[in-house]
Amino acid sequence: MNKQQIEEFRQKYINNPPKGMSRKDIRKMSDDDLLDMDYFLNENEDYIFFSEDSEGFFIF
């Protein structure tokens, strides 16, 4: 991934930081940490199921 793409991710998360993080946290992250965070925030989105009958959620 090139530097421009990484900076686009950084801007995306600075404009809308994940819960529990601040814009300052995102600015201070290394490129590798930023890419890891993006991966884990978006991995397997289609496989997370919420159940109305139980507490929590299940990841398959």
PDBQT receptor file of N, H, CA, C and O in Angstrom, charges set to zero:
ATOM      1  N   MET A   1       0.858  -1.167   0.000  1.00  0.00    +0.000 N 
ATOM      2  CA  MET A   1       0.000   0.000   0.000  1.00  0.00    +0.000 C 
ATOM      3  C   MET A   1       0.900   1.224   0.000  1.00  0.00    +0.000 C 
ATOM      4  O   MET A   1       1.881   1.286   0.741  1.00  0.00    +0.000 OA
ATOM      5  N   ASN A   2       0.564   2.186  -0.828  1.00  0.00    +0.000 N 
ATOM      6  H   ASN A   2      -0.233   2.136  -1.430  1.00  0.00    +0.000 HD
ATOM      7  CA  ASN A   2       1.431   3.359  -0.933  1.00  0.00    +0.000 C 
ATOM      8  C   ASN A   2       1.080   4.409   0.133  1.00  0.00    +0.000 C 
ATOM      9  O   ASN A   2       0.048   4.328   0.799  1.00  0.00    +0.000 OA
ATOM     10  N   LYS A   3       1.956   5.370   0.262  1.00  0.00    +0.000 N 
ATOM     11  H   LYS A   3       2.794   5.435  -0.279  1.00  0.00    +0.000 HD
ATOM     12  CA  LYS A   3       1.828   6.406   1.300  1.00  0.00    +0.000 C 
ATOM     13  C   LYS A   3       0.533   7.212   1.155  1.00  0.00    +0.000 C 
ATOM     14  O   LYS A   3      -0.075   7.595   2.155  1.00  0.00    +0.000 OA
ATOM     15  N   GLN A   4       0.114   7.469  -0.081  1.00  0.00    +0.000 N 
ATOM     16  H   GLN A   4       0.607   7.159  -0.893  1.00  0.00    +0.000 HD
ATOM     17  CA  GLN A   4      -1.106   8.247  -0.310  1.00  0.00    +0.000 C 
ATOM     18  C   GLN A   4      -2.335   7.490   0.216  1.00  0.00    +0.000 C 
ATOM     19  O   GLN A   4      -3.213   8.088   0.839  1.00  0.00    +0.000 OA
ATOM     20  N   GLN A   5      -2.394   6.198  -0.032  1.00  0.00    +0.000 N 
ATOM     21  H   GLN A   5      -1.681   5.713  -0.538  1.00  0.00    +0.000 HD
ATOM     22  CA  GLN A   5      -3.517   5.399   0.454  1.00  0.00    +0.000 C 
ATOM     23  C   GLN A   5      -3.553   5.364   1.982  1.00  0.00    +0.000 C 
ATOM     24  O   GLN A   5      -4.622   5.428   2.589  1.00  0.00    +0.000 OA
ATOM     25  N   ILE A   6      -2.393   5.264   2.584  1.00  0.00    +0.000 N 
ATOM     26  H   ILE A   6      -1.524   5.212   2.091  1.00  0.00    +0.000 HD
ATOM     27  CA  ILE A   6      -2.316   5.246   4.049  1.00  0.00    +0.000 C 
ATOM     28  C   ILE A   6      -2.809   6.572   4.615  1.00  0.00    +0.000 C 
ATOM     29  O   ILE A   6      -3.537   6.592   5.607  1.00  0.00    +0.000 OA
ATOM     30  N   GLU A   7      -2.417   7.678   3.991  1.00  0.00    +0.000 N 
ATOM     31  H   GLU A   7      -1.826   7.662   3.185  1.00  0.00    +0.000 HD
ATOM     32  CA  GLU A   7      -2.873   8.990   4.460  1.00  0.00    +0.000 C 
ATOM     33  C   GLU A   7      -4.373   9.165   4.262  1.00  0.00    +0.000 C 
ATOM     34  O   GLU A   7      -5.019   9.861   5.045  1.00  0.00    +0.000 OA
ATOM     35  N   GLU A   8      -4.934   8.549   3.235  1.00  0.00    +0.000 N 
ATOM     36  H   GLU A   8      -4.409   7.983   2.599  1.00  0.00    +0.000 HD
ATOM     37  CA  GLU A   8      -6.387   8.584   3.048  1.00  0.00    +0.000 C 
ATOM     38  C   GLU A   8      -7.087   7.841   4.198  1.00  0.00    +0.000 C 
ATOM     39  O   GLU A   8      -8.106   8.306   4.707  1.00  0.00    +0.000 OA
ATOM     40  N   PHE A   9      -6.538   6.686   4.606  1.00  0.00    +0.000 N 
ATOM     41  H   PHE A   9      -5.709   6.307   4.192  1.00  0.00    +0.000 HD
ATOM     42  CA  PHE A   9      -7.080   5.970   5.765  1.00  0.00    +0.000 C 
ATOM     43  C   PHE A   9      -6.973   6.828   7.017  1.00  0.00    +0.000 C 
ATOM     44  O   PHE A   9      -7.913   6.914   7.807  1.00  0.00    +0.000 OA
ATOM     45  N   ARG A  10      -5.818   7.463   7.188  1.00  0.00    +0.000 N 
ATOM     46  H   ARG A  10      -5.054   7.393   6.546  1.00  0.00    +0.000 HD
ATOM     47  CA  ARG A  10      -5.608   8.302   8.377  1.00  0.00    +0.000 C 
ATOM     48  C   ARG A  10      -6.653   9.416   8.428  1.00  0.00    +0.000 C 
ATOM     49  O   ARG A  10      -7.243   9.661   9.480  1.00  0.00    +0.000 OA
ATOM     50  N   GLN A  11      -6.887  10.097   7.293  1.00  0.00    +0.000 N 
ATOM     51  H   GLN A  11      -6.407   9.898   6.438  1.00  0.00    +0.000 HD
ATOM     52  CA  GLN A  11      -7.893  11.162   7.244  1.00  0.00    +0.000 C 
ATOM     53  C   GLN A  11      -9.289  10.613   7.540  1.00  0.00    +0.000 C 
ATOM     54  O   GLN A  11     -10.072  11.248   8.246  1.00  0.00    +0.000 OA
ATOM     55  N   LYS A  12      -9.594   9.442   7.004  1.00  0.00    +0.000 N 
ATOM     56  H   LYS A  12      -8.958   8.926   6.431  1.00  0.00    +0.000 HD
ATOM     57  CA  LYS A  12     -10.892   8.805   7.249  1.00  0.00    +0.000 C 
ATOM     58  C   LYS A  12     -11.116   8.618   8.752  1.00  0.00    +0.000 C 
ATOM     59  O   LYS A  12     -12.190   8.925   9.268  1.00  0.00    +0.000 OA
ATOM     60  N   TYR A  13     -10.102   8.117   9.445  1.00  0.00    +0.000 N 
ATOM     61  H   TYR A  13      -9.229   7.868   9.027  1.00  0.00    +0.000 HD
ATOM     62  CA  TYR A  13     -10.254   7.853  10.877  1.00  0.00    +0.000 C 
ATOM     63  C   TYR A  13     -10.077   9.104  11.732  1.00  0.00    +0.000 C 
ATOM     64  O   TYR A  13     -10.595   9.157  12.848  1.00  0.00    +0.000 OA
ATOM     65  N   ILE A  14      -9.368  10.099  11.244  1.00  0.00    +0.000 N 
ATOM     66  H   ILE A  14      -8.947  10.056  10.338  1.00  0.00    +0.000 HD
ATOM     67  CA  ILE A  14      -9.288  11.369  11.975  1.00  0.00    +0.000 C 
ATOM     68  C   ILE A  14     -10.658  12.049  11.944  1.00  0.00    +0.000 C 
ATOM     69  O   ILE A  14     -11.103  12.604  12.948  1.00  0.00    +0.000 OA
ATOM     70  N   ASN A  15     -11.318  12.005  10.797  1.00  0.00    +0.000 N 
ATOM     71  H   ASN A  15     -10.956  11.554   9.981  1.00  0.00    +0.000 HD
ATOM     72  CA  ASN A  15     -12.643  12.612  10.660  1.00  0.00    +0.000 C 
ATOM     73  C   ASN A  15     -13.718  11.860  11.427  1.00  0.00    +0.000 C 
ATOM     74  O   ASN A  15     -14.717  12.454  11.833  1.00  0.00    +0.000 OA
ATOM     75  N   ASN A  16     -13.530  10.579  11.628  1.00  0.00    +0.000 N 
ATOM     76  H   ASN A  16     -12.719  10.097  11.298  1.00  0.00    +0.000 HD
ATOM     77  CA  ASN A  16     -14.516   9.756  12.324  1.00  0.00    +0.000 C 
ATOM     78  C   ASN A  16     -13.783   8.682  13.130  1.00  0.00    +0.000 C 
ATOM     79  O   ASN A  16     -13.757   7.521  12.723  1.00  0.00    +0.000 OA
ATOM     80  N   PRO A  17     -13.181   9.059  14.275  1.00  0.00    +0.000 N 
ATOM     81  CA  PRO A  17     -12.386   8.097  15.044  1.00  0.00    +0.000 C 
ATOM     82  C   PRO A  17     -13.249   6.960  15.600  1.00  0.00    +0.000 C 
ATOM     83  O   PRO A  17     -14.408   7.170  15.957  1.00  0.00    +0.000 OA
ATOM     84  N   PRO A  18     -12.678   5.762  15.669  1.00  0.00    +0.000 N 
ATOM     85  CA  PRO A  18     -13.406   4.642  16.272  1.00  0.00    +0.000 C 
ATOM     86  C   PRO A  18     -13.698   4.927  17.747  1.00  0.00    +0.000 C 
ATOM     87  O   PRO A  18     -13.000   5.712  18.389  1.00  0.00    +0.000 OA
ATOM     88  N   LYS A  19     -14.718   4.289  18.260  1.00  0.00    +0.000 N 
ATOM     89  H   LYS A  19     -15.284   3.652  17.738  1.00  0.00    +0.000 HD
ATOM     90  CA  LYS A  19     -15.105   4.469  19.656  1.00  0.00    +0.000 C 
ATOM     91  C   LYS A  19     -13.910   4.180  20.572  1.00  0.00    +0.000 C 
ATOM     92  O   LYS A  19     -13.222   3.171  20.420  1.00  0.00    +0.000 OA
ATOM     93  N   GLY A  20     -13.689   5.070  21.503  1.00  0.00    +0.000 N 
ATOM     94  H   GLY A  20     -14.249   5.890  21.626  1.00  0.00    +0.000 HD
ATOM     95  CA  GLY A  20     -12.602   4.900  22.460  1.00  0.00    +0.000 C 
ATOM     96  C   GLY A  20     -11.283   5.517  22.017  1.00  0.00    +0.000 C 
ATOM     97  O   GLY A  20     -10.298   5.471  22.753  1.00  0.00    +0.000 OA
ATOM     98  N   MET A  21     -11.257   6.087  20.831  1.00  0.00    +0.000 N 
ATOM     99  H   MET A  21     -12.057   6.124  20.233  1.00  0.00    +0.000 HD
ATOM    100  CA  MET A  21     -10.031   6.715  20.332  1.00  0.00    +0.000 C 
ATOM    101  C   MET A  21     -10.306   8.177  20.023  1.00  0.00    +0.000 C 
ATOM    102  O   MET A  21     -11.443   8.575  19.769  1.00  0.00    +0.000 OA
ATOM    103  N   SER A  22      -9.248   8.961  20.050  1.00  0.00    +0.000 N 
ATOM    104  H   SER A  22      -8.325   8.638  20.256  1.00  0.00    +0.000 HD
ATOM    105  CA  SER A  22      -9.384  10.378  19.712  1.00  0.00    +0.000 C 
ATOM    106  C   SER A  22      -8.654  10.665  18.404  1.00  0.00    +0.000 C 
ATOM    107  O   SER A  22      -7.900   9.831  17.903  1.00  0.00    +0.000 OA
ATOM    108  N   ARG A  23      -8.886  11.834  17.871  1.00  0.00    +0.000 N 
ATOM    109  H   ARG A  23      -9.499  12.512  18.278  1.00  0.00    +0.000 HD
ATOM    110  CA  ARG A  23      -8.182  12.251  16.655  1.00  0.00    +0.000 C 
ATOM    111  C   ARG A  23      -6.680  12.279  16.891  1.00  0.00    +0.000 C 
ATOM    112  O   ARG A  23      -5.893  11.936  16.009  1.00  0.00    +0.000 OA
ATOM    113  N   LYS A  24      -6.296  12.689  18.086  1.00  0.00    +0.000 N 
ATOM    114  H   LYS A  24      -6.936  12.967  18.803  1.00  0.00    +0.000 HD
ATOM    115  CA  LYS A  24      -4.875  12.739  18.436  1.00  0.00    +0.000 C 
ATOM    116  C   LYS A  24      -4.264  11.339  18.410  1.00  0.00    +0.000 C 
ATOM    117  O   LYS A  24      -3.136  11.164  17.950  1.00  0.00    +0.000 OA
ATOM    118  N   ASP A  25      -5.002  10.342  18.901  1.00  0.00    +0.000 N 
ATOM    119  H   ASP A  25      -5.919  10.484  19.276  1.00  0.00    +0.000 HD
ATOM    120  CA  ASP A  25      -4.520   8.963  18.871  1.00  0.00    +0.000 C 
ATOM    121  C   ASP A  25      -4.234   8.516  17.442  1.00  0.00    +0.000 C 
ATOM    122  O   ASP A  25      -3.215   7.882  17.169  1.00  0.00    +0.000 OA
ATOM    123  N   ILE A  26      -5.147   8.855  16.536  1.00  0.00    +0.000 N 
ATOM    124  H   ILE A  26      -5.976   9.369  16.757  1.00  0.00    +0.000 HD
ATOM    125  CA  ILE A  26      -5.005   8.454  15.136  1.00  0.00    +0.000 C 
ATOM    126  C   ILE A  26      -3.796   9.146  14.511  1.00  0.00    +0.000 C 
ATOM    127  O   ILE A  26      -3.039   8.521  13.768  1.00  0.00    +0.000 OA
ATOM    128  N   ARG A  27      -3.611  10.426  14.805  1.00  0.00    +0.000 N 
ATOM    129  H   ARG A  27      -4.225  10.935  15.408  1.00  0.00    +0.000 HD
ATOM    130  CA  ARG A  27      -2.474  11.167  14.247  1.00  0.00    +0.000 C 
ATOM    131  C   ARG A  27      -1.146  10.564  14.687  1.00  0.00    +0.000 C 
ATOM    132  O   ARG A  27      -0.187  10.540  13.916  1.00  0.00    +0.000 OA
ATOM    133  N   LYS A  28      -1.087  10.076  15.927  1.00  0.00    +0.000 N 
ATOM    134  H   LYS A  28      -1.866  10.096  16.553  1.00  0.00    +0.000 HD
ATOM    135  CA  LYS A  28       0.161   9.555  16.487  1.00  0.00    +0.000 C 
ATOM    136  C   LYS A  28       0.455   8.105  16.078  1.00  0.00    +0.000 C 
ATOM    137  O   LYS A  28       1.565   7.623  16.304  1.00  0.00    +0.000 OA
ATOM    138  N   MET A  29      -0.508   7.410  15.488  1.00  0.00    +0.000 N 
ATOM    139  H   MET A  29      -1.410   7.801  15.305  1.00  0.00    +0.000 HD
ATOM    140  CA  MET A  29      -0.321   6.002  15.124  1.00  0.00    +0.000 C 
ATOM    141  C   MET A  29       0.694   5.850  13.999  1.00  0.00    +0.000 C 
ATOM    142  O   MET A  29       0.782   6.681  13.095  1.00  0.00    +0.000 OA
ATOM    143  N   SER A  30       1.453   4.772  14.079  1.00  0.00    +0.000 N 
ATOM    144  H   SER A  30       1.382   4.096  14.813  1.00  0.00    +0.000 HD
ATOM    145  CA  SER A  30       2.350   4.456  12.958  1.00  0.00    +0.000 C 
ATOM    146  C   SER A  30       1.509   3.978  11.784  1.00  0.00    +0.000 C 
ATOM    147  O   SER A  30       0.345   3.616  11.952  1.00  0.00    +0.000 OA
ATOM    148  N   ASP A  31       2.093   3.977  10.611  1.00  0.00    +0.000 N 
ATOM    149  H   ASP A  31       3.039   4.271  10.474  1.00  0.00    +0.000 HD
ATOM    150  CA  ASP A  31       1.378   3.501   9.427  1.00  0.00    +0.000 C 
ATOM    151  C   ASP A  31       0.941   2.049   9.605  1.00  0.00    +0.000 C 
ATOM    152  O   ASP A  31      -0.184   1.686   9.261  1.00  0.00    +0.000 OA
ATOM    153  N   ASP A  32       1.830   1.227  10.141  1.00  0.00    +0.000 N 
ATOM    154  H   ASP A  32       2.744   1.522  10.421  1.00  0.00    +0.000 HD
ATOM    155  CA  ASP A  32       1.497  -0.189  10.347  1.00  0.00    +0.000 C 
ATOM    156  C   ASP A  32       0.347  -0.359  11.333  1.00  0.00    +0.000 C 
ATOM    157  O   ASP A  32      -0.546  -1.175  11.109  1.00  0.00    +0.000 OA
ATOM    158  N   ASP A  33       0.363   0.400  12.415  1.00  0.00    +0.000 N 
ATOM    159  H   ASP A  33       1.089   1.063  12.597  1.00  0.00    +0.000 HD
ATOM    160  CA  ASP A  33      -0.726   0.313  13.394  1.00  0.00    +0.000 C 
ATOM    161  C   ASP A  33      -2.052   0.768  12.787  1.00  0.00    +0.000 C 
ATOM    162  O   ASP A  33      -3.100   0.185  13.061  1.00  0.00    +0.000 OA
ATOM    163  N   LEU A  34      -1.999   1.797  11.974  1.00  0.00    +0.000 N 
ATOM    164  H   LEU A  34      -1.148   2.271  11.750  1.00  0.00    +0.000 HD
ATOM    165  CA  LEU A  34      -3.201   2.295  11.318  1.00  0.00    +0.000 C 
ATOM    166  C   LEU A  34      -3.788   1.239  10.379  1.00  0.00    +0.000 C 
ATOM    167  O   LEU A  34      -4.998   1.016  10.371  1.00  0.00    +0.000 OA
ATOM    168  N   LEU A  35      -2.937   0.600   9.598  1.00  0.00    +0.000 N 
ATOM    169  H   LEU A  35      -1.954   0.782   9.604  1.00  0.00    +0.000 HD
ATOM    170  CA  LEU A  35      -3.406  -0.445   8.688  1.00  0.00    +0.000 C 
ATOM    171  C   LEU A  35      -3.953  -1.643   9.455  1.00  0.00    +0.000 C 
ATOM    172  O   LEU A  35      -4.957  -2.231   9.056  1.00  0.00    +0.000 OA
ATOM    173  N   ASP A  36      -3.294  -2.007  10.560  1.00  0.00    +0.000 N 
ATOM    174  H   ASP A  36      -2.478  -1.529  10.885  1.00  0.00    +0.000 HD
ATOM    175  CA  ASP A  36      -3.793  -3.108  11.396  1.00  0.00    +0.000 C 
ATOM    176  C   ASP A  36      -5.168  -2.775  11.952  1.00  0.00    +0.000 C 
ATOM    177  O   ASP A  36      -6.066  -3.617  11.930  1.00  0.00    +0.000 OA
ATOM    178  N   MET A  37      -5.341  -1.560  12.450  1.00  0.00    +0.000 N 
ATOM    179  H   MET A  37      -4.611  -0.877  12.468  1.00  0.00    +0.000 HD
ATOM    180  CA  MET A  37      -6.617  -1.153  13.008  1.00  0.00    +0.000 C 
ATOM    181  C   MET A  37      -7.707  -1.224  11.941  1.00  0.00    +0.000 C 
ATOM    182  O   MET A  37      -8.797  -1.734  12.199  1.00  0.00    +0.000 OA
ATOM    183  N   ASP A  38      -7.416  -0.716  10.753  1.00  0.00    +0.000 N 
ATOM    184  H   ASP A  38      -6.530  -0.302  10.544  1.00  0.00    +0.000 HD
ATOM    185  CA  ASP A  38      -8.397  -0.751   9.674  1.00  0.00    +0.000 C 
ATOM    186  C   ASP A  38      -8.767  -2.188   9.334  1.00  0.00    +0.000 C 
ATOM    187  O   ASP A  38      -9.939  -2.499   9.120  1.00  0.00    +0.000 OA
ATOM    188  N   TYR A  39      -7.789  -3.045   9.284  1.00  0.00    +0.000 N 
ATOM    189  H   TYR A  39      -6.837  -2.793   9.457  1.00  0.00    +0.000 HD
ATOM    190  CA  TYR A  39      -8.047  -4.455   8.974  1.00  0.00    +0.000 C 
ATOM    191  C   TYR A  39      -8.984  -5.075  10.009  1.00  0.00    +0.000 C 
ATOM    192  O   TYR A  39      -9.979  -5.706   9.652  1.00  0.00    +0.000 OA
ATOM    193  N   PHE A  40      -8.669  -4.896  11.279  1.00  0.00    +0.000 N 
ATOM    194  H   PHE A  40      -7.861  -4.383  11.570  1.00  0.00    +0.000 HD
ATOM    195  CA  PHE A  40      -9.475  -5.521  12.327  1.00  0.00    +0.000 C 
ATOM    196  C   PHE A  40     -10.852  -4.884  12.476  1.00  0.00    +0.000 C 
ATOM    197  O   PHE A  40     -11.798  -5.557  12.885  1.00  0.00    +0.000 OA
ATOM    198  N   LEU A  41     -10.978  -3.618  12.155  1.00  0.00    +0.000 N 
ATOM    199  H   LEU A  41     -10.210  -3.071  11.822  1.00  0.00    +0.000 HD
ATOM    200  CA  LEU A  41     -12.295  -2.984  12.204  1.00  0.00    +0.000 C 
ATOM    201  C   LEU A  41     -13.197  -3.446  11.073  1.00  0.00    +0.000 C 
ATOM    202  O   LEU A  41     -14.420  -3.415  11.203  1.00  0.00    +0.000 OA
ATOM    203  N   ASN A  42     -12.605  -3.874   9.966  1.00  0.00    +0.000 N 
ATOM    204  H   ASN A  42     -11.611  -3.899   9.860  1.00  0.00    +0.000 HD
ATOM    205  CA  ASN A  42     -13.394  -4.219   8.787  1.00  0.00    +0.000 C 
ATOM    206  C   ASN A  42     -13.356  -5.691   8.416  1.00  0.00    +0.000 C 
ATOM    207  O   ASN A  42     -14.037  -6.099   7.475  1.00  0.00    +0.000 OA
ATOM    208  N   GLU A  43     -12.582  -6.500   9.126  1.00  0.00    +0.000 N 
ATOM    209  H   GLU A  43     -12.028  -6.169   9.890  1.00  0.00    +0.000 HD
ATOM    210  CA  GLU A  43     -12.487  -7.914   8.766  1.00  0.00    +0.000 C 
ATOM    211  C   GLU A  43     -13.781  -8.638   9.126  1.00  0.00    +0.000 C 
ATOM    212  O   GLU A  43     -14.362  -8.400  10.184  1.00  0.00    +0.000 OA
ATOM    213  N   ASN A  44     -14.208  -9.490   8.267  1.00  0.00    +0.000 N 
ATOM    214  H   ASN A  44     -13.736  -9.683   7.407  1.00  0.00    +0.000 HD
ATOM    215  CA  ASN A  44     -15.373 -10.350   8.492  1.00  0.00    +0.000 C 
ATOM    216  C   ASN A  44     -16.642  -9.593   8.850  1.00  0.00    +0.000 C 
ATOM    217  O   ASN A  44     -17.446 -10.091   9.639  1.00  0.00    +0.000 OA
ATOM    218  N   GLU A  45     -16.843  -8.415   8.298  1.00  0.00    +0.000 N 
ATOM    219  H   GLU A  45     -16.191  -8.011   7.658  1.00  0.00    +0.000 HD
ATOM    220  CA  GLU A  45     -18.063  -7.651   8.593  1.00  0.00    +0.000 C 
ATOM    221  C   GLU A  45     -19.325  -8.452   8.308  1.00  0.00    +0.000 C 
ATOM    222  O   GLU A  45     -20.320  -8.321   9.020  1.00  0.00    +0.000 OA
ATOM    223  N   ASP A  46     -19.289  -9.271   7.281  1.00  0.00    +0.000 N 
ATOM    224  H   ASP A  46     -18.480  -9.378   6.702  1.00  0.00    +0.000 HD
ATOM    225  CA  ASP A  46     -20.473 -10.029   6.890  1.00  0.00    +0.000 C 
ATOM    226  C   ASP A  46     -20.764 -11.208   7.813  1.00  0.00    +0.000 C 
ATOM    227  O   ASP A  46     -21.820 -11.831   7.702  1.00  0.00    +0.000 OA
ATOM    228  N   TYR A  47     -19.849 -11.519   8.713  1.00  0.00    +0.000 N 
ATOM    229  H   TYR A  47     -18.991 -11.013   8.803  1.00  0.00    +0.000 HD
ATOM    230  CA  TYR A  47     -20.009 -12.703   9.543  1.00  0.00    +0.000 C 
ATOM    231  C   TYR A  47     -20.310 -12.382  11.001  1.00  0.00    +0.000 C 
ATOM    232  O   TYR A  47     -20.178 -13.252  11.862  1.00  0.00    +0.000 OA
ATOM    233  N   ILE A  48     -20.701 -11.179  11.283  1.00  0.00    +0.000 N 
ATOM    234  H   ILE A  48     -20.808 -10.472  10.583  1.00  0.00    +0.000 HD
ATOM    235  CA  ILE A  48     -21.084 -10.814  12.646  1.00  0.00    +0.000 C 
ATOM    236  C   ILE A  48     -22.602 -10.805  12.710  1.00  0.00    +0.000 C 
ATOM    237  O   ILE A  48     -23.270 -10.085  11.969  1.00  0.00    +0.000 OA
ATOM    238  N   PHE A  49     -23.127 -11.616  13.605  1.00  0.00    +0.000 N 
ATOM    239  H   PHE A  49     -22.584 -12.201  14.207  1.00  0.00    +0.000 HD
ATOM    240  CA  PHE A  49     -24.572 -11.744  13.723  1.00  0.00    +0.000 C 
ATOM    241  C   PHE A  49     -25.003 -11.331  15.121  1.00  0.00    +0.000 C 
ATOM    242  O   PHE A  49     -24.424 -11.776  16.113  1.00  0.00    +0.000 OA
ATOM    243  N   PHE A  50     -25.999 -10.496  15.197  1.00  0.00    +0.000 N 
ATOM    244  H   PHE A  50     -26.469 -10.134  14.391  1.00  0.00    +0.000 HD
ATOM    245  CA  PHE A  50     -26.557 -10.074  16.465  1.00  0.00    +0.000 C 
ATOM    246  C   PHE A  50     -27.825 -10.868  16.707  1.00  0.00    +0.000 C 
ATOM    247  O   PHE A  50     -28.623 -11.078  15.793  1.00  0.00    +0.000 OA
ATOM    248  N   SER A  51     -28.003 -11.303  17.927  1.00  0.00    +0.000 N 
ATOM    249  H   SER A  51     -27.355 -11.133  18.669  1.00  0.00    +0.000 HD
ATOM    250  CA  SER A  51     -29.173 -12.099  18.254  1.00  0.00    +0.000 C 
ATOM    251  C   SER A  51     -30.059 -11.327  19.215  1.00  0.00    +0.000 C 
ATOM    252  O   SER A  51     -29.577 -10.785  20.211  1.00  0.00    +0.000 OA
ATOM    253  N   GLU A  52     -31.348 -11.274  18.923  1.00  0.00    +0.000 N 
ATOM    254  H   GLU A  52     -31.739 -11.714  18.114  1.00  0.00    +0.000 HD
ATOM    255  CA  GLU A  52     -32.277 -10.567  19.791  1.00  0.00    +0.000 C 
ATOM    256  C   GLU A  52     -32.568 -11.370  21.060  1.00  0.00    +0.000 C 
ATOM    257  O   GLU A  52     -32.963 -10.805  22.080  1.00  0.00    +0.000 OA
ATOM    258  N   ASP A  53     -32.371 -12.695  20.992  1.00  0.00    +0.000 N 
ATOM    259  H   ASP A  53     -32.051 -13.154  20.164  1.00  0.00    +0.000 HD
ATOM    260  CA  ASP A  53     -32.724 -13.565  22.117  1.00  0.00    +0.000 C 
ATOM    261  C   ASP A  53     -31.596 -13.699  23.143  1.00  0.00    +0.000 C 
ATOM    262  O   ASP A  53     -31.819 -14.208  24.241  1.00  0.00    +0.000 OA
ATOM    263  N   SER A  54     -30.410 -13.254  22.800  1.00  0.00    +0.000 N 
ATOM    264  H   SER A  54     -30.229 -12.840  21.908  1.00  0.00    +0.000 HD
ATOM    265  CA  SER A  54     -29.294 -13.430  23.723  1.00  0.00    +0.000 C 
ATOM    266  C   SER A  54     -28.555 -12.112  23.900  1.00  0.00    +0.000 C 
ATOM    267  O   SER A  54     -28.768 -11.153  23.159  1.00  0.00    +0.000 OA
ATOM    268  N   GLU A  55     -27.709 -12.090  24.872  1.00  0.00    +0.000 N 
ATOM    269  H   GLU A  55     -27.536 -12.869  25.475  1.00  0.00    +0.000 HD
ATOM    270  CA  GLU A  55     -26.906 -10.908  25.108  1.00  0.00    +0.000 C 
ATOM    271  C   GLU A  55     -25.625 -11.036  24.291  1.00  0.00    +0.000 C 
ATOM    272  O   GLU A  55     -25.040 -12.116  24.218  1.00  0.00    +0.000 OA
ATOM    273  N   GLY A  56     -25.192  -9.955  23.686  1.00  0.00    +0.000 N 
ATOM    274  H   GLY A  56     -25.667  -9.077  23.745  1.00  0.00    +0.000 HD
ATOM    275  CA  GLY A  56     -23.946  -9.970  22.933  1.00  0.00    +0.000 C 
ATOM    276  C   GLY A  56     -24.132 -10.327  21.493  1.00  0.00    +0.000 C 
ATOM    277  O   GLY A  56     -25.222 -10.209  20.935  1.00  0.00    +0.000 OA
ATOM    278  N   PHE A  57     -23.039 -10.772  20.891  1.00  0.00    +0.000 N 
ATOM    279  H   PHE A  57     -22.153 -10.868  21.344  1.00  0.00    +0.000 HD
ATOM    280  CA  PHE A  57     -23.072 -11.115  19.486  1.00  0.00    +0.000 C 
ATOM    281  C   PHE A  57     -22.142 -12.295  19.240  1.00  0.00    +0.000 C 
ATOM    282  O   PHE A  57     -21.336 -12.656  20.097  1.00  0.00    +0.000 OA
ATOM    283  N   PHE A  58     -22.263 -12.875  18.089  1.00  0.00    +0.000 N 
ATOM    284  H   PHE A  58     -22.918 -12.582  17.392  1.00  0.00    +0.000 HD
ATOM    285  CA  PHE A  58     -21.465 -14.038  17.726  1.00  0.00    +0.000 C 
ATOM    286  C   PHE A  58     -20.692 -13.743  16.451  1.00  0.00    +0.000 C 
ATOM    287  O   PHE A  58     -21.227 -13.136  15.522  1.00  0.00    +0.000 OA
ATOM    288  N   ILE A  59     -19.463 -14.160  16.405  1.00  0.00    +0.000 N 
ATOM    289  H   ILE A  59     -19.029 -14.653  17.159  1.00  0.00    +0.000 HD
ATOM    290  CA  ILE A  59     -18.654 -14.018  15.210  1.00  0.00    +0.000 C 
ATOM    291  C   ILE A  59     -18.380 -15.414  14.669  1.00  0.00    +0.000 C 
ATOM    292  O   ILE A  59     -17.823 -16.261  15.367  1.00  0.00    +0.000 OA
ATOM    293  N   PHE A  60     -18.770 -15.647  13.433  1.00  0.00    +0.000 N 
ATOM    294  H   PHE A  60     -19.223 -14.959  12.865  1.00  0.00    +0.000 HD
ATOM    295  CA  PHE A  60     -18.573 -16.960  12.809  1.00  0.00    +0.000 C 
ATOM    296  C   PHE A  60     -17.495 -16.880  11.770  1.00  0.00    +0.000 C 
ATOM    297  O   PHE A  60     -17.179 -17.884  11.130  1.00  0.00    +0.000 OA
TER     298      PHE A  60
